[in-house]
């Protein structure tokens, strides 16, 4: 594949991965906090947070590839094991700073 084709494929996978990440995060927040928290959702899904793991588009693309290859539960497991610990660590720091 040429570079434009690879870039297009990355964007397509990231588009799917973004949707999977949104679903995971919204479900996670409702399950753990029992309410809608749009600000927390934004912190978990924003490019600034995703850049803690790598290029945000590449992170979302990785989620998209996992979802397309192995299904929703596999993508959720990757998010839970890879991104959630980083997010919880950042949230703990944020909580300490606001106290």
C-alpha positions in Angstrom: 0.0 0.0 0.0 1.1 3.5 -0.7 1.4 6.1 2.1 -2.0 7.8 1.3 -3.6 4.3 1.4 -2.0 3.6 4.7 -3.1 6.9 6.1 -6.6 6.3 4.9 -6.7 2.9 6.5 -5.3 4.3 9.8 -8.1 6.9 9.8 -10.8 4.3 9.1 -9.6 2.0 11.8 -9.3 5.0 14.2 -12.9 6.1 13.4 -14.1 2.6 14.4 -11.8 2.6 17.4 -13.1 5.9 18.6 -16.6 4.6 18.6 -15.6 1.5 20.6 -13.7 3.6 23.1 -16.6 6.0 23.6 -18.9 3.0 24.3 -16.5 1.5 26.7 -15.9 4.8 28.6 -19.6 5.7 28.8 -20.4 2.2 30.1 -17.5 2.3 32.5 -18.6 5.6 34.0 -22.2 4.5 34.4 -21.1 1.2 36.0 -18.6 2.7 38.4 -20.2 6.1 39.2 -23.8 5.4 38.6 -24.4 8.6 36.6 -23.6 10.4 33.4 -20.3 12.4 33.7 -19.5 14.1 30.3 -16.4 15.8 31.7 -14.9 12.5 32.8 -15.8 10.9 29.5 -14.0 13.7 27.7 -10.9 13.4 29.9 -10.8 9.6 29.1 -11.3 10.0 25.4 -9.4 13.2 24.5 -6.3 13.2 22.4 -4.3 14.7 25.3 -5.0 11.6 27.4 -4.6 9.1 24.5 -1.2 10.6 23.8 0.0 9.1 27.1 0.0 5.8 25.3 1.1 7.0 21.9 -0.2 8.8 18.8 -3.9 9.3 19.5 -5.0 8.3 16.0 -2.8 5.2 16.2 -4.2 4.3 19.7 -7.8 4.5 18.3 -6.8 2.6 15.2 -5.4 -0.2 17.4 -8.7 -0.4 19.2 -10.5 -0.4 15.9 -8.3 -3.3 14.5 -8.8 -5.4 17.7 -12.6 -4.8 17.5 -12.8 -5.8 13.8 -10.5 -8.8 14.2 -11.6 -10.2 17.7 -14.8 -8.4 18.6 -16.1 -6.0 21.2 -15.1 -7.9 24.3 -11.5 -8.1 23.1 -11.4 -4.4 22.4 -12.9 -3.7 25.8 -10.3 -5.9 27.4 -7.5 -4.0 25.7 -8.9 -0.7 26.8 -9.4 -2.0 30.4 -5.9 -3.4 30.6 -4.0 -0.7 28.7 -5.8 2.7 29.0 -7.9 2.4 32.1 -4.9 2.0 34.5 -3.4 5.2 33.1 -6.7 7.0 33.3 -7.2 6.0 36.9 -3.7 7.1 37.8 -4.4 10.5 36.2 -7.7 10.8 37.9 -6.1 10.1 41.3 -3.6 12.9 40.7 -6.3 15.2 39.6 -8.4 14.4 42.7 -5.4 15.1 45.0 -4.7 18.4 43.3 -8.3 19.6 43.7 -8.4 18.6 47.4 
